[in-house]
Amino acid sequence: MIKYMEILKKCPLFEGIQENDLQKMLHCLGAKQASFDKKYTVFSEGSKAKYIGIVLSGSVQVSQVDYYGNRSILTNVHTGEVFAEAFACASVEALPVSVIANEASEILLIDCAHILHTCQNGCGFHHQLIYNLMKDLAKKTIQFHERVEVTSKRTTREKLMTYLMLCAKKEGKNSFEIPFDRQELADYLEVERSGLSSEIGKLQREGVLYSRKKQFRLL
């Protein structure tokens, strides 16, 4: 765990907690480290929501598959970021999503019950941890509303342009790289890949944008 201490110190869940306290906290919380190869399942849809995950290295993808087998990508989670906290805090009986490793990844798993219920030692840093968790959940709620803003649009063009304009706004410039390949972008926008590729081609011919793989530039 010491190997990833610098990453954990930057994790939003541990903001404002000193390194010495963080080491004690991880022991108190019963945190455990797990390794996952590329495409391996970290959490499977339908399993009980119990653990909060933190990416120590690599990255994971959170997605849903509907009755007909259509995949919808909710988000990619990168080094130092947290996932599954909302489901674990709500103690849902069956996870509505799957979490899959995008690449070989190291994940820190913490039983959410150990966070929400303070231990007998009355650790002072535990209150900071709960505050950080609530702050993180609020941030994720805002991100969820941003995705709803994108997917609620009627056409593929509207969904794509809304998403790209949000990306440009976050980056503060008109050239940026998105975290998805074409199929993943289609799954995120909840559209057909062929229709998405066709629309990107049209927008390029119209001089609205330039695209090369994951690179986009709004013109």
Rosetta constraint file for C-alpha pairs under 8 A:
AtomPair CA 1 CA 5 HARMONIC 6.57 0.50
AtomPair CA 1 CA 33 HARMONIC 7.57 0.50
AtomPair CA 4 CA 8 HARMONIC 6.30 0.50
AtomPair CA 4 CA 56 HARMONIC 6.45 0.50
AtomPair CA 5 CA 9 HARMONIC 6.11 0.50
AtomPair CA 5 CA 19 HARMONIC 7.81 0.50
AtomPair CA 6 CA 10 HARMONIC 6.63 0.50
AtomPair CA 7 CA 11 HARMONIC 6.40 0.50
AtomPair CA 7 CA 56 HARMONIC 6.76 0.50
AtomPair CA 7 CA 79 HARMONIC 7.54 0.50
AtomPair CA 7 CA 80 HARMONIC 5.62 0.50
AtomPair CA 8 CA 14 HARMONIC 6.97 0.50
AtomPair CA 8 CA 56 HARMONIC 7.57 0.50
AtomPair CA 8 CA 80 HARMONIC 6.38 0.50
AtomPair CA 9 CA 14 HARMONIC 6.21 0.50
AtomPair CA 9 CA 15 HARMONIC 6.93 0.50
AtomPair CA 9 CA 17 HARMONIC 7.72 0.50
AtomPair CA 9 CA 18 HARMONIC 7.97 0.50
AtomPair CA 9 CA 19 HARMONIC 7.01 0.50
AtomPair CA 9 CA 22 HARMONIC 7.97 0.50
AtomPair CA 10 CA 14 HARMONIC 7.23 0.50
AtomPair CA 10 CA 15 HARMONIC 6.87 0.50
AtomPair CA 10 CA 80 HARMONIC 6.71 0.50
AtomPair CA 11 CA 15 HARMONIC 6.62 0.50
AtomPair CA 11 CA 80 HARMONIC 4.98 0.50
AtomPair CA 11 CA 81 HARMONIC 6.17 0.50
AtomPair CA 11 CA 82 HARMONIC 7.72 0.50
AtomPair CA 12 CA 80 HARMONIC 7.95 0.50
AtomPair CA 12 CA 81 HARMONIC 7.36 0.50
AtomPair CA 12 CA 82 HARMONIC 7.93 0.50
AtomPair CA 12 CA 132 HARMONIC 6.69 0.50
AtomPair CA 12 CA 136 HARMONIC 6.95 0.50
AtomPair CA 13 CA 82 HARMONIC 7.56 0.50
AtomPair CA 13 CA 129 HARMONIC 6.36 0.50
AtomPair CA 13 CA 132 HARMONIC 5.18 0.50
AtomPair CA 13 CA 133 HARMONIC 5.77 0.50
AtomPair CA 13 CA 136 HARMONIC 7.10 0.50
AtomPair CA 14 CA 22 HARMONIC 7.47 0.50
AtomPair CA 14 CA 128 HARMONIC 7.95 0.50
AtomPair CA 14 CA 129 HARMONIC 6.22 0.50
AtomPair CA 14 CA 132 HARMONIC 6.87 0.50
AtomPair CA 15 CA 129 HARMONIC 7.89 0.50
AtomPair CA 15 CA 132 HARMONIC 6.76 0.50
AtomPair CA 16 CA 128 HARMONIC 7.31 0.50
AtomPair CA 17 CA 21 HARMONIC 6.43 0.50
AtomPair CA 17 CA 22 HARMONIC 6.20 0.50
AtomPair CA 17 CA 125 HARMONIC 6.63 0.50
AtomPair CA 17 CA 128 HARMONIC 7.37 0.50
AtomPair CA 17 CA 129 HARMONIC 8.00 0.50
AtomPair CA 18 CA 22 HARMONIC 5.99 0.50
AtomPair CA 19 CA 23 HARMONIC 6.32 0.50
AtomPair CA 20 CA 24 HARMONIC 6.59 0.50
AtomPair CA 21 CA 25 HARMONIC 5.96 0.50
AtomPair CA 21 CA 125 HARMONIC 7.15 0.50
AtomPair CA 22 CA 26 HARMONIC 6.16 0.50
AtomPair CA 23 CA 27 HARMONIC 6.53 0.50
AtomPair CA 24 CA 28 HARMONIC 6.11 0.50
AtomPair CA 25 CA 29 HARMONIC 5.96 0.50
AtomPair CA 25 CA 125 HARMONIC 7.85 0.50
AtomPair CA 25 CA 126 HARMONIC 7.82 0.50
AtomPair CA 26 CA 30 HARMONIC 6.17 0.50
AtomPair CA 26 CA 31 HARMONIC 5.33 0.50
AtomPair CA 27 CA 31 HARMONIC 6.38 0.50
AtomPair CA 28 CA 119 HARMONIC 7.79 0.50
AtomPair CA 29 CA 110 HARMONIC 6.69 0.50
AtomPair CA 29 CA 111 HARMONIC 7.31 0.50
AtomPair CA 29 CA 114 HARMONIC 5.51 0.50
AtomPair CA 29 CA 115 HARMONIC 6.91 0.50
AtomPair CA 30 CA 110 HARMONIC 6.76 0.50
AtomPair CA 30 CA 111 HARMONIC 7.49 0.50
AtomPair CA 30 CA 114 HARMONIC 7.83 0.50
AtomPair CA 31 CA 108 HARMONIC 6.63 0.50
AtomPair CA 31 CA 109 HARMONIC 5.70 0.50
AtomPair CA 31 CA 110 HARMONIC 4.77 0.50
AtomPair CA 31 CA 111 HARMONIC 7.33 0.50
AtomPair CA 32 CA 108 HARMONIC 5.72 0.50
AtomPair CA 32 CA 109 HARMONIC 5.35 0.50
AtomPair CA 32 CA 110 HARMONIC 6.73 0.50
AtomPair CA 33 CA 106 HARMONIC 6.94 0.50
AtomPair CA 33 CA 107 HARMONIC 5.72 0.50
AtomPair CA 33 CA 108 HARMONIC 4.55 0.50
AtomPair CA 33 CA 109 HARMONIC 6.21 0.50
AtomPair CA 34 CA 106 HARMONIC 5.82 0.50
AtomPair CA 34 CA 107 HARMONIC 5.27 0.50
AtomPair CA 34 CA 108 HARMONIC 6.38 0.50
AtomPair CA 34 CA 109 HARMONIC 7.42 0.50
AtomPair CA 35 CA 104 HARMONIC 7.53 0.50
AtomPair CA 35 CA 105 HARMONIC 5.89 0.50
AtomPair CA 35 CA 106 HARMONIC 4.65 0.50
AtomPair CA 35 CA 107 HARMONIC 6.29 0.50
AtomPair CA 36 CA 40 HARMONIC 5.90 0.50
AtomPair CA 36 CA 41 HARMONIC 7.60 0.50
AtomPair CA 36 CA 42 HARMONIC 7.12 0.50
AtomPair CA 36 CA 101 HARMONIC 6.58 0.50
AtomPair CA 36 CA 104 HARMONIC 5.72 0.50
AtomPair CA 36 CA 105 HARMONIC 5.28 0.50
AtomPair CA 36 CA 106 HARMONIC 6.41 0.50
AtomPair CA 36 CA 107 HARMONIC 7.72 0.50
AtomPair CA 37 CA 101 HARMONIC 6.78 0.50
AtomPair CA 37 CA 103 HARMONIC 6.34 0.50
AtomPair CA 37 CA 104 HARMONIC 4.25 0.50
AtomPair CA 37 CA 105 HARMONIC 6.39 0.50
AtomPair CA 38 CA 100 HARMONIC 7.98 0.50
AtomPair CA 38 CA 101 HARMONIC 5.26 0.50
AtomPair CA 38 CA 102 HARMONIC 5.49 0.50
AtomPair CA 38 CA 103 HARMONIC 3.99 0.50
AtomPair CA 38 CA 104 HARMONIC 4.71 0.50
AtomPair CA 38 CA 105 HARMONIC 7.39 0.50
AtomPair CA 39 CA 100 HARMONIC 5.76 0.50
AtomPair CA 39 CA 101 HARMONIC 5.07 0.50
AtomPair CA 39 CA 102 HARMONIC 5.90 0.50
AtomPair CA 39 CA 103 HARMONIC 6.76 0.50
AtomPair CA 40 CA 100 HARMONIC 5.71 0.50
AtomPair CA 40 CA 101 HARMONIC 5.53 0.50
AtomPair CA 41 CA 98 HARMONIC 7.37 0.50
AtomPair CA 41 CA 99 HARMONIC 6.02 0.50
AtomPair CA 41 CA 100 HARMONIC 4.53 0.50
AtomPair CA 41 CA 101 HARMONIC 6.40 0.50
AtomPair CA 42 CA 98 HARMONIC 7.71 0.50
AtomPair CA 42 CA 99 HARMONIC 5.37 0.50
AtomPair CA 42 CA 100 HARMONIC 5.60 0.50
AtomPair CA 42 CA 101 HARMONIC 6.75 0.50
AtomPair CA 43 CA 47 HARMONIC 7.25 0.50
AtomPair CA 43 CA 98 HARMONIC 5.55 0.50
AtomPair CA 43 CA 99 HARMONIC 5.00 0.50
AtomPair CA 43 CA 100 HARMONIC 7.19 0.50
AtomPair CA 44 CA 95 HARMONIC 7.28 0.50
AtomPair CA 44 CA 97 HARMONIC 6.96 0.50
AtomPair CA 44 CA 98 HARMONIC 4.57 0.50
AtomPair CA 44 CA 99 HARMONIC 6.40 0.50
AtomPair CA 45 CA 64 HARMONIC 7.75 0.50
AtomPair CA 45 CA 94 HARMONIC 7.01 0.50
AtomPair CA 45 CA 95 HARMONIC 5.04 0.50
AtomPair CA 45 CA 96 HARMONIC 5.45 0.50
AtomPair CA 45 CA 97 HARMONIC 4.78 0.50
AtomPair CA 45 CA 98 HARMONIC 4.62 0.50
AtomPair CA 46 CA 93 HARMONIC 7.86 0.50
AtomPair CA 46 CA 94 HARMONIC 4.33 0.50
AtomPair CA 46 CA 95 HARMONIC 4.82 0.50
AtomPair CA 46 CA 96 HARMONIC 6.29 0.50
AtomPair CA 46 CA 97 HARMONIC 7.65 0.50
AtomPair CA 47 CA 93 HARMONIC 7.28 0.50
AtomPair CA 47 CA 94 HARMONIC 5.02 0.50
AtomPair CA 47 CA 95 HARMONIC 5.46 0.50
AtomPair CA 48 CA 91 HARMONIC 7.81 0.50
AtomPair CA 48 CA 92 HARMONIC 6.62 0.50
AtomPair CA 48 CA 93 HARMONIC 4.90 0.50
AtomPair CA 48 CA 94 HARMONIC 4.80 0.50
AtomPair CA 48 CA 95 HARMONIC 5.98 0.50
AtomPair CA 49 CA 84 HARMONIC 7.86 0.50
AtomPair CA 49 CA 87 HARMONIC 5.79 0.50
AtomPair CA 49 CA 88 HARMONIC 4.84 0.50
AtomPair CA 49 CA 91 HARMONIC 5.81 0.50
AtomPair CA 49 CA 92 HARMONIC 5.59 0.50
AtomPair CA 49 CA 93 HARMONIC 6.28 0.50
AtomPair CA 49 CA 94 HARMONIC 6.37 0.50
AtomPair CA 49 CA 95 HARMONIC 5.69 0.50
AtomPair CA 50 CA 87 HARMONIC 7.87 0.50
AtomPair CA 50 CA 88 HARMONIC 4.92 0.50
AtomPair CA 50 CA 91 HARMONIC 6.68 0.50
AtomPair CA 50 CA 111 HARMONIC 5.89 0.50
AtomPair CA 50 CA 112 HARMONIC 6.08 0.50
AtomPair CA 50 CA 113 HARMONIC 7.66 0.50
AtomPair CA 51 CA 84 HARMONIC 7.27 0.50
AtomPair CA 51 CA 85 HARMONIC 7.49 0.50
AtomPair CA 51 CA 88 HARMONIC 5.89 0.50
AtomPair CA 51 CA 109 HARMONIC 5.95 0.50
AtomPair CA 51 CA 110 HARMONIC 5.33 0.50
AtomPair CA 51 CA 111 HARMONIC 4.53 0.50
AtomPair CA 51 CA 112 HARMONIC 5.50 0.50
AtomPair CA 52 CA 82 HARMONIC 7.19 0.50
AtomPair CA 52 CA 83 HARMONIC 6.21 0.50
AtomPair CA 52 CA 84 HARMONIC 5.44 0.50
AtomPair CA 52 CA 85 HARMONIC 5.01 0.50
AtomPair CA 52 CA 88 HARMONIC 6.38 0.50
AtomPair CA 52 CA 109 HARMONIC 5.77 0.50
AtomPair CA 52 CA 110 HARMONIC 5.25 0.50
AtomPair CA 52 CA 111 HARMONIC 6.37 0.50
AtomPair CA 52 CA 112 HARMONIC 6.01 0.50
AtomPair CA 53 CA 82 HARMONIC 5.68 0.50
AtomPair CA 53 CA 83 HARMONIC 5.21 0.50
AtomPair CA 53 CA 84 HARMONIC 6.41 0.50
AtomPair CA 53 CA 85 HARMONIC 7.43 0.50
AtomPair CA 53 CA 107 HARMONIC 6.39 0.50
AtomPair CA 53 CA 108 HARMONIC 5.65 0.50
AtomPair CA 53 CA 109 HARMONIC 4.80 0.50
AtomPair CA 53 CA 110 HARMONIC 6.57 0.50
AtomPair CA 54 CA 79 HARMONIC 7.79 0.50
AtomPair CA 54 CA 80 HARMONIC 6.34 0.50
AtomPair CA 54 CA 81 HARMONIC 5.69 0.50
AtomPair CA 54 CA 82 HARMONIC 4.55 0.50
AtomPair CA 54 CA 83 HARMONIC 6.42 0.50
AtomPair CA 54 CA 107 HARMONIC 5.65 0.50
AtomPair CA 54 CA 108 HARMONIC 5.02 0.50
AtomPair CA 54 CA 109 HARMONIC 6.60 0.50
AtomPair CA 55 CA 59 HARMONIC 6.49 0.50
AtomPair CA 55 CA 60 HARMONIC 7.72 0.50
AtomPair CA 55 CA 77 HARMONIC 7.34 0.50
AtomPair CA 55 CA 78 HARMONIC 6.25 0.50
AtomPair CA 55 CA 79 HARMONIC 4.86 0.50
AtomPair CA 55 CA 80 HARMONIC 5.37 0.50
AtomPair CA 55 CA 81 HARMONIC 5.77 0.50
AtomPair CA 55 CA 82 HARMONIC 6.67 0.50
AtomPair CA 55 CA 105 HARMONIC 7.34 0.50
AtomPair CA 55 CA 106 HARMONIC 6.30 0.50
AtomPair CA 55 CA 107 HARMONIC 4.80 0.50
AtomPair CA 55 CA 108 HARMONIC 6.45 0.50
AtomPair CA 56 CA 79 HARMONIC 5.42 0.50
AtomPair CA 56 CA 80 HARMONIC 5.86 0.50
AtomPair CA 56 CA 105 HARMONIC 7.32 0.50
AtomPair CA 56 CA 106 HARMONIC 5.23 0.50
AtomPair CA 56 CA 107 HARMONIC 5.43 0.50
AtomPair CA 56 CA 108 HARMONIC 6.62 0.50
AtomPair CA 57 CA 78 HARMONIC 7.72 0.50
AtomPair CA 57 CA 79 HARMONIC 5.24 0.50
AtomPair CA 57 CA 80 HARMONIC 7.76 0.50
AtomPair CA 57 CA 105 HARMONIC 5.21 0.50
AtomPair CA 57 CA 106 HARMONIC 5.08 0.50
AtomPair CA 57 CA 107 HARMONIC 7.16 0.50
AtomPair CA 58 CA 78 HARMONIC 6.60 0.50
AtomPair CA 58 CA 79 HARMONIC 6.11 0.50
AtomPair CA 58 CA 101 HARMONIC 7.82 0.50
AtomPair CA 58 CA 102 HARMONIC 7.34 0.50
AtomPair CA 58 CA 103 HARMONIC 5.84 0.50
AtomPair CA 58 CA 104 HARMONIC 5.96 0.50
AtomPair CA 58 CA 105 HARMONIC 4.33 0.50
AtomPair CA 58 CA 106 HARMONIC 6.70 0.50
AtomPair CA 59 CA 76 HARMONIC 7.09 0.50
AtomPair CA 59 CA 77 HARMONIC 5.57 0.50
AtomPair CA 59 CA 78 HARMONIC 4.53 0.50
AtomPair CA 59 CA 79 HARMONIC 6.22 0.50
AtomPair CA 59 CA 101 HARMONIC 6.13 0.50
AtomPair CA 59 CA 102 HARMONIC 5.53 0.50
AtomPair CA 59 CA 103 HARMONIC 6.28 0.50
AtomPair CA 59 CA 104 HARMONIC 7.88 0.50
AtomPair CA 59 CA 105 HARMONIC 6.21 0.50
AtomPair CA 60 CA 76 HARMONIC 5.85 0.50
AtomPair CA 60 CA 77 HARMONIC 5.23 0.50
AtomPair CA 60 CA 78 HARMONIC 6.71 0.50
AtomPair CA 60 CA 99 HARMONIC 6.42 0.50
AtomPair CA 60 CA 100 HARMONIC 5.43 0.50
AtomPair CA 60 CA 101 HARMONIC 4.24 0.50
AtomPair CA 60 CA 102 HARMONIC 4.96 0.50
AtomPair CA 60 CA 103 HARMONIC 7.37 0.50
AtomPair CA 60 CA 105 HARMONIC 7.73 0.50
AtomPair CA 61 CA 73 HARMONIC 7.38 0.50
AtomPair CA 61 CA 74 HARMONIC 7.75 0.50
AtomPair CA 61 CA 75 HARMONIC 6.00 0.50
AtomPair CA 61 CA 76 HARMONIC 4.45 0.50
AtomPair CA 61 CA 77 HARMONIC 6.10 0.50
AtomPair CA 61 CA 99 HARMONIC 5.54 0.50
AtomPair CA 61 CA 100 HARMONIC 5.29 0.50
AtomPair CA 61 CA 101 HARMONIC 6.31 0.50
AtomPair CA 61 CA 102 HARMONIC 6.25 0.50
AtomPair CA 62 CA 73 HARMONIC 6.23 0.50
AtomPair CA 62 CA 74 HARMONIC 5.54 0.50
AtomPair CA 62 CA 75 HARMONIC 5.39 0.50
AtomPair CA 62 CA 76 HARMONIC 6.23 0.50
AtomPair CA 62 CA 77 HARMONIC 7.65 0.50
AtomPair CA 62 CA 97 HARMONIC 6.53 0.50
AtomPair CA 62 CA 98 HARMONIC 5.75 0.50
AtomPair CA 62 CA 99 HARMONIC 4.59 0.50
AtomPair CA 62 CA 100 HARMONIC 6.65 0.50
AtomPair CA 63 CA 71 HARMONIC 6.78 0.50
AtomPair CA 63 CA 72 HARMONIC 5.58 0.50
AtomPair CA 63 CA 73 HARMONIC 4.32 0.50
AtomPair CA 63 CA 74 HARMONIC 5.23 0.50
AtomPair CA 63 CA 75 HARMONIC 7.15 0.50
AtomPair CA 63 CA 97 HARMONIC 5.54 0.50
AtomPair CA 63 CA 98 HARMONIC 5.47 0.50
AtomPair CA 63 CA 99 HARMONIC 6.55 0.50
AtomPair CA 64 CA 71 HARMONIC 5.67 0.50
AtomPair CA 64 CA 72 HARMONIC 5.20 0.50
AtomPair CA 64 CA 73 HARMONIC 6.50 0.50
AtomPair CA 64 CA 74 HARMONIC 7.41 0.50
AtomPair CA 64 CA 96 HARMONIC 6.93 0.50
AtomPair CA 64 CA 97 HARMONIC 4.87 0.50
AtomPair CA 64 CA 98 HARMONIC 6.24 0.50
AtomPair CA 65 CA 69 HARMONIC 5.47 0.50
AtomPair CA 65 CA 70 HARMONIC 5.35 0.50
AtomPair CA 65 CA 71 HARMONIC 4.42 0.50
AtomPair CA 65 CA 72 HARMONIC 6.26 0.50
AtomPair CA 65 CA 97 HARMONIC 7.78 0.50
AtomPair CA 66 CA 70 HARMONIC 5.41 0.50
AtomPair CA 66 CA 71 HARMONIC 6.66 0.50
AtomPair CA 71 CA 187 HARMONIC 5.99 0.50
AtomPair CA 72 CA 187 HARMONIC 4.70 0.50
AtomPair CA 72 CA 188 HARMONIC 5.58 0.50
AtomPair CA 72 CA 189 HARMONIC 7.86 0.50
AtomPair CA 72 CA 190 HARMONIC 6.19 0.50
AtomPair CA 73 CA 184 HARMONIC 6.82 0.50
AtomPair CA 73 CA 187 HARMONIC 5.43 0.50
AtomPair CA 73 CA 188 HARMONIC 4.58 0.50
AtomPair CA 74 CA 188 HARMONIC 6.28 0.50
AtomPair CA 75 CA 188 HARMONIC 7.87 0.50
AtomPair CA 76 CA 179 HARMONIC 7.49 0.50
AtomPair CA 77 CA 81 HARMONIC 6.07 0.50
AtomPair CA 77 CA 82 HARMONIC 7.21 0.50
AtomPair CA 77 CA 83 HARMONIC 7.03 0.50
AtomPair CA 84 CA 88 HARMONIC 6.24 0.50
AtomPair CA 85 CA 89 HARMONIC 5.98 0.50
AtomPair CA 85 CA 112 HARMONIC 7.68 0.50
AtomPair CA 85 CA 137 HARMONIC 7.41 0.50
AtomPair CA 86 CA 90 HARMONIC 6.19 0.50
AtomPair CA 86 CA 137 HARMONIC 6.58 0.50
AtomPair CA 87 CA 91 HARMONIC 6.12 0.50
AtomPair CA 87 CA 92 HARMONIC 5.89 0.50
AtomPair CA 87 CA 95 HARMONIC 6.96 0.50
AtomPair CA 88 CA 92 HARMONIC 6.80 0.50
AtomPair CA 88 CA 112 HARMONIC 5.96 0.50
AtomPair CA 89 CA 112 HARMONIC 6.42 0.50
AtomPair CA 89 CA 113 HARMONIC 7.92 0.50
AtomPair CA 89 CA 116 HARMONIC 7.89 0.50
AtomPair CA 101 CA 105 HARMONIC 6.47 0.50
AtomPair CA 110 CA 114 HARMONIC 7.59 0.50
AtomPair CA 111 CA 115 HARMONIC 7.24 0.50
AtomPair CA 112 CA 116 HARMONIC 6.37 0.50
AtomPair CA 113 CA 117 HARMONIC 5.98 0.50
AtomPair CA 114 CA 118 HARMONIC 6.92 0.50
AtomPair CA 114 CA 119 HARMONIC 7.53 0.50
AtomPair CA 115 CA 126 HARMONIC 7.50 0.50
AtomPair CA 115 CA 129 HARMONIC 7.48 0.50
AtomPair CA 115 CA 130 HARMONIC 6.84 0.50
AtomPair CA 116 CA 130 HARMONIC 6.90 0.50
AtomPair CA 118 CA 122 HARMONIC 6.55 0.50
AtomPair CA 118 CA 123 HARMONIC 7.68 0.50
AtomPair CA 118 CA 126 HARMONIC 6.74 0.50
AtomPair CA 119 CA 123 HARMONIC 7.24 0.50
AtomPair CA 122 CA 126 HARMONIC 7.73 0.50
AtomPair CA 124 CA 128 HARMONIC 7.67 0.50
AtomPair CA 125 CA 129 HARMONIC 6.38 0.50
AtomPair CA 126 CA 130 HARMONIC 6.39 0.50
AtomPair CA 127 CA 131 HARMONIC 6.25 0.50
AtomPair CA 128 CA 132 HARMONIC 6.11 0.50
AtomPair CA 129 CA 133 HARMONIC 6.20 0.50
AtomPair CA 130 CA 134 HARMONIC 6.32 0.50
AtomPair CA 131 CA 135 HARMONIC 6.27 0.50
AtomPair CA 132 CA 136 HARMONIC 6.09 0.50
AtomPair CA 133 CA 137 HARMONIC 6.21 0.50
AtomPair CA 134 CA 138 HARMONIC 6.27 0.50
AtomPair CA 135 CA 139 HARMONIC 6.36 0.50
AtomPair CA 136 CA 140 HARMONIC 6.28 0.50
AtomPair CA 137 CA 141 HARMONIC 6.23 0.50
AtomPair CA 138 CA 142 HARMONIC 6.58 0.50
AtomPair CA 139 CA 143 HARMONIC 6.47 0.50
AtomPair CA 140 CA 144 HARMONIC 6.13 0.50
AtomPair CA 141 CA 145 HARMONIC 6.39 0.50
AtomPair CA 142 CA 146 HARMONIC 6.40 0.50
AtomPair CA 143 CA 147 HARMONIC 6.45 0.50
AtomPair CA 144 CA 148 HARMONIC 6.32 0.50
AtomPair CA 145 CA 149 HARMONIC 6.16 0.50
AtomPair CA 146 CA 150 HARMONIC 6.54 0.50
AtomPair CA 147 CA 151 HARMONIC 6.19 0.50
AtomPair CA 148 CA 152 HARMONIC 5.69 0.50
AtomPair CA 149 CA 153 HARMONIC 7.06 0.50
AtomPair CA 149 CA 162 HARMONIC 7.88 0.50
AtomPair CA 150 CA 158 HARMONIC 7.96 0.50
AtomPair CA 150 CA 159 HARMONIC 5.16 0.50
AtomPair CA 150 CA 160 HARMONIC 7.67 0.50
AtomPair CA 150 CA 162 HARMONIC 5.76 0.50
AtomPair CA 150 CA 163 HARMONIC 5.84 0.50
AtomPair CA 150 CA 189 HARMONIC 7.11 0.50
AtomPair CA 151 CA 159 HARMONIC 5.99 0.50
AtomPair CA 151 CA 189 HARMONIC 5.75 0.50
AtomPair CA 151 CA 190 HARMONIC 6.81 0.50
AtomPair CA 152 CA 159 HARMONIC 7.65 0.50
AtomPair CA 153 CA 158 HARMONIC 5.83 0.50
AtomPair CA 153 CA 159 HARMONIC 5.40 0.50
AtomPair CA 154 CA 158 HARMONIC 6.74 0.50
AtomPair CA 154 CA 159 HARMONIC 7.29 0.50
AtomPair CA 155 CA 159 HARMONIC 6.25 0.50
AtomPair CA 156 CA 160 HARMONIC 6.04 0.50
AtomPair CA 156 CA 189 HARMONIC 7.85 0.50
AtomPair CA 156 CA 191 HARMONIC 6.50 0.50
AtomPair CA 156 CA 195 HARMONIC 7.32 0.50
AtomPair CA 156 CA 196 HARMONIC 6.47 0.50
AtomPair CA 156 CA 199 HARMONIC 7.27 0.50
AtomPair CA 157 CA 161 HARMONIC 6.04 0.50
AtomPair CA 157 CA 196 HARMONIC 7.84 0.50
AtomPair CA 157 CA 199 HARMONIC 6.28 0.50
AtomPair CA 158 CA 162 HARMONIC 5.93 0.50
AtomPair CA 159 CA 163 HARMONIC 6.18 0.50
AtomPair CA 159 CA 189 HARMONIC 6.41 0.50
AtomPair CA 160 CA 164 HARMONIC 6.14 0.50
AtomPair CA 160 CA 189 HARMONIC 7.12 0.50
AtomPair CA 161 CA 165 HARMONIC 5.96 0.50
AtomPair CA 162 CA 166 HARMONIC 6.25 0.50
AtomPair CA 163 CA 167 HARMONIC 6.32 0.50
AtomPair CA 164 CA 168 HARMONIC 6.16 0.50
AtomPair CA 165 CA 169 HARMONIC 6.07 0.50
AtomPair CA 166 CA 170 HARMONIC 6.25 0.50
AtomPair CA 167 CA 171 HARMONIC 6.18 0.50
AtomPair CA 167 CA 176 HARMONIC 7.45 0.50
AtomPair CA 167 CA 178 HARMONIC 7.64 0.50
AtomPair CA 168 CA 172 HARMONIC 5.80 0.50
AtomPair CA 168 CA 173 HARMONIC 5.48 0.50
AtomPair CA 168 CA 174 HARMONIC 5.29 0.50
AtomPair CA 168 CA 175 HARMONIC 7.01 0.50
AtomPair CA 168 CA 176 HARMONIC 6.75 0.50
AtomPair CA 169 CA 173 HARMONIC 6.87 0.50
AtomPair CA 171 CA 176 HARMONIC 6.95 0.50
AtomPair CA 174 CA 217 HARMONIC 5.43 0.50
AtomPair CA 174 CA 218 HARMONIC 5.22 0.50
AtomPair CA 174 CA 219 HARMONIC 7.47 0.50
AtomPair CA 175 CA 215 HARMONIC 7.45 0.50
AtomPair CA 175 CA 216 HARMONIC 5.78 0.50
AtomPair CA 175 CA 217 HARMONIC 4.22 0.50
AtomPair CA 175 CA 218 HARMONIC 6.60 0.50
AtomPair CA 176 CA 215 HARMONIC 5.97 0.50
AtomPair CA 176 CA 216 HARMONIC 5.62 0.50
AtomPair CA 176 CA 217 HARMONIC 6.49 0.50
AtomPair CA 177 CA 214 HARMONIC 5.41 0.50
AtomPair CA 177 CA 215 HARMONIC 4.48 0.50
AtomPair CA 177 CA 216 HARMONIC 6.11 0.50
AtomPair CA 178 CA 214 HARMONIC 5.45 0.50
AtomPair CA 178 CA 215 HARMONIC 6.62 0.50
AtomPair CA 178 CA 216 HARMONIC 7.58 0.50
AtomPair CA 179 CA 214 HARMONIC 7.05 0.50
AtomPair CA 180 CA 184 HARMONIC 5.19 0.50
AtomPair CA 180 CA 185 HARMONIC 5.26 0.50
AtomPair CA 180 CA 214 HARMONIC 6.58 0.50
AtomPair CA 181 CA 185 HARMONIC 5.96 0.50
AtomPair CA 181 CA 213 HARMONIC 6.81 0.50
AtomPair CA 181 CA 214 HARMONIC 6.06 0.50
AtomPair CA 182 CA 186 HARMONIC 6.18 0.50
AtomPair CA 182 CA 193 HARMONIC 6.87 0.50
AtomPair CA 182 CA 197 HARMONIC 7.57 0.50
AtomPair CA 182 CA 213 HARMONIC 7.50 0.50
AtomPair CA 182 CA 214 HARMONIC 7.89 0.50
AtomPair CA 183 CA 187 HARMONIC 6.22 0.50
AtomPair CA 183 CA 193 HARMONIC 5.84 0.50
AtomPair CA 184 CA 188 HARMONIC 6.06 0.50
AtomPair CA 185 CA 189 HARMONIC 6.10 0.50
AtomPair CA 186 CA 190 HARMONIC 5.77 0.50
AtomPair CA 186 CA 191 HARMONIC 5.16 0.50
AtomPair CA 186 CA 192 HARMONIC 5.97 0.50
AtomPair CA 186 CA 193 HARMONIC 5.19 0.50
AtomPair CA 186 CA 196 HARMONIC 6.49 0.50
AtomPair CA 187 CA 191 HARMONIC 6.40 0.50
AtomPair CA 187 CA 192 HARMONIC 7.72 0.50
AtomPair CA 187 CA 193 HARMONIC 7.91 0.50
AtomPair CA 191 CA 195 HARMONIC 7.23 0.50
AtomPair CA 191 CA 196 HARMONIC 6.86 0.50
AtomPair CA 192 CA 196 HARMONIC 6.22 0.50
AtomPair CA 193 CA 197 HARMONIC 6.13 0.50
AtomPair CA 194 CA 198 HARMONIC 6.16 0.50
AtomPair CA 195 CA 199 HARMONIC 6.16 0.50
AtomPair CA 196 CA 200 HARMONIC 6.19 0.50
AtomPair CA 197 CA 201 HARMONIC 6.22 0.50
AtomPair CA 198 CA 202 HARMONIC 6.31 0.50
AtomPair CA 199 CA 203 HARMONIC 6.16 0.50
AtomPair CA 200 CA 204 HARMONIC 6.21 0.50
AtomPair CA 200 CA 211 HARMONIC 7.65 0.50
AtomPair CA 201 CA 205 HARMONIC 6.29 0.50
AtomPair CA 202 CA 206 HARMONIC 6.15 0.50
AtomPair CA 203 CA 207 HARMONIC 6.24 0.50
AtomPair CA 203 CA 208 HARMONIC 5.22 0.50
AtomPair CA 203 CA 209 HARMONIC 5.96 0.50
AtomPair CA 204 CA 208 HARMONIC 5.85 0.50
AtomPair CA 204 CA 209 HARMONIC 5.15 0.50
AtomPair CA 204 CA 210 HARMONIC 5.51 0.50
AtomPair CA 204 CA 211 HARMONIC 7.38 0.50
AtomPair CA 207 CA 219 HARMONIC 6.62 0.50
AtomPair CA 208 CA 218 HARMONIC 6.31 0.50
AtomPair CA 208 CA 219 HARMONIC 5.30 0.50
AtomPair CA 209 CA 216 HARMONIC 7.06 0.50
AtomPair CA 209 CA 217 HARMONIC 5.55 0.50
AtomPair CA 209 CA 218 HARMONIC 4.44 0.50
AtomPair CA 209 CA 219 HARMONIC 5.04 0.50
AtomPair CA 210 CA 216 HARMONIC 5.71 0.50
AtomPair CA 210 CA 217 HARMONIC 5.06 0.50
AtomPair CA 210 CA 218 HARMONIC 6.51 0.50
AtomPair CA 210 CA 219 HARMONIC 7.15 0.50
AtomPair CA 211 CA 215 HARMONIC 5.64 0.50
AtomPair CA 211 CA 216 HARMONIC 4.54 0.50
AtomPair CA 211 CA 217 HARMONIC 6.46 0.50
AtomPair CA 212 CA 216 HARMONIC 6.61 0.50
